[in-house]
Amino acid sequence: MSLSVDIAHTFGDFSLQVTFQAEGGITALFGRSGAGKTSVINAVAGLLRPDQGRITLSGETLFDGDTQTFLPSAKRRLGYVFQDARLFPHLSVRDNLTFGSRYAPPTAPGPSLEDVLSLLGLRDLLDRAPGRLSGGEKQRVALGRALLSKPRMLLMDEPLASLDAPRKQEILPYLERLRDGPLGLPILYVSHAVDEVARLADTLVLLGNGRVQAQGPLYEVMADPAAVPLLGVREAGAVIEAEVIQHAADGLSRLRISGGDLLLPGVQADPGARVRLRVLAQDVMLSVKRPDGLSAVNILPVKIETVHQGEGPGAAIALRAGQDRLLARVTRRAVAELQLAPGMGCFAIIKATSVAPGSIGR
Amino acid sequence: MSIDAAAWDALRLSLWVACFATLIAVPLALWIAWLLARRDFPGKATLNALVHLPLVLPPVVTGYLLLVAFGRNAPLGRALDSLGLTLAFHWSGAVLAAIIMSFPLMVRAMRLAIEAVDPKLEEAAATLGAPGWAVFGRVTLPLIQPGILAGAVMGFAKAMGEFGATITFVANIPGQTQTLPSAIWAALQIPGGEGQAIAMVLMACAVAVGAVALSEALARRVARRISGA
């Protein structure tokens, strides 16, 4: 399965020109509002006809501006989960869920109603009307409805944006199960929330001003200093994979990454599990000597890969700790005073409290 | 006071004409309303104007134009006549007049209802694989039921009360083309006919009240079902 998008579209004085590939797993399309994310996903879904370009899915042409090919939405077999759920108000949850089943080819692979009910915890809602569901429940039904149309790929346009934090936490595990579960459905996920992207995505496409600014595997793009301004200086930071070693009695858990061990609070996963850590660049300090007498417990020997001077007073430093990449944000003055340069070895101090429980998952 | 058989005949004919006209006009009006609400095509403005014409023309003029088009000596009327369908001075002509006069009201109500349906729901249905007709049948149609009902009731009432175009097109032949309004008018022309007129006025009121009550009850049921609550 591979989605290939190469389109150009103009509305008013906004021009969109986007090229990217999405393979398996979750491909996140990240950008601020107005970056053109929704237009891209709508073009993939067939709800927007771009001025020119090509969109193909596993070799099948969905859109080709040169040959005037435009496969209508109904024939694309892409499950779309909208930000605003868009459940049919006159149908029960059950009838919403099964709405698209009859249009899928009988031989198409896909989950059964039973599978979806247990995956999304919808069994008790079946006979309810959409008007009597909470926001999180609506989104779960919308997701189930898309899955039951047996799509070749899922398209999700900010499915969590209209939900408050607890409702988000309610949905995220379902999305993770979808990613890691037996369905193995590729997902194109539009979002402007870095935490969601860091937690869910395998591949990241950064969109800004209607153009692709960076794309690649999540771990690489998140650790790329050039991506800092696109993600926002407060949100930027590397995502690394860690193995849970043990939980200590004082509430801290030992996690192992390739460059050493970290002690972190609030880790829920069992020992042996692999989790994702998001280490914010602003929570990483650098020291040229191994520090002594600090309250921070996480100190990793690292090697500086690049120093990226931005326009402001800050600089983003790409670091390597074993096989993993980290990102630190320091001041330009510190770069000068410590004479930070590529190839130099130093120590990264990571505040133990800087990893929120919500950003750990797998 | 006894009510003339002619009055009962007029009531029966009016109900028959109004029901028939409503049944024919509803699907047609729905189609036109959908075209006007959801499609762009050349001649859309003209179609819209044409549909609304009977609303602004004097009914007598509409009746006269029908006579010109469908009279026995008009080409169209002759052609239909040879197929066994006589319209002028025949109850079926009253049905045609009722359809044309009630059409703008029906189209209006249904068009507003269709425009009130969020196109995003129709988009969602399409992404689930539903072809165009299924989107209409499974999403749009159920959601506009109140509008269809309102249009049908208004059209029915208009058909029951239609007078000018009907009397011009099909005249006022008791037992054949004399509808309730025509019969009331005729009774008022005869000295001492007020009694019959009042009886028929009461009939008209009863039908109107009955239709409104029925539509209210239906509307409540439909609204409960589609409100999503």
Interface residues (C-beta under 8 A of the other chain):
Chain A: A45 G46 L47 P72 S73 A74 K75 R76 R77 L78 G79 Y80 F82 D84 R86 L87 F88 P89 H90 F99 G100 Y103 A104 A129 P130 G131 R132 R145 A146 S149 L155
Chain B: D118 K120 L121 E123 A124 A125 A126 T127 L128 G129 A130 P131 G132 A134 V135 R138 V139 P142 L143 R225 I226 S227 G228 A229
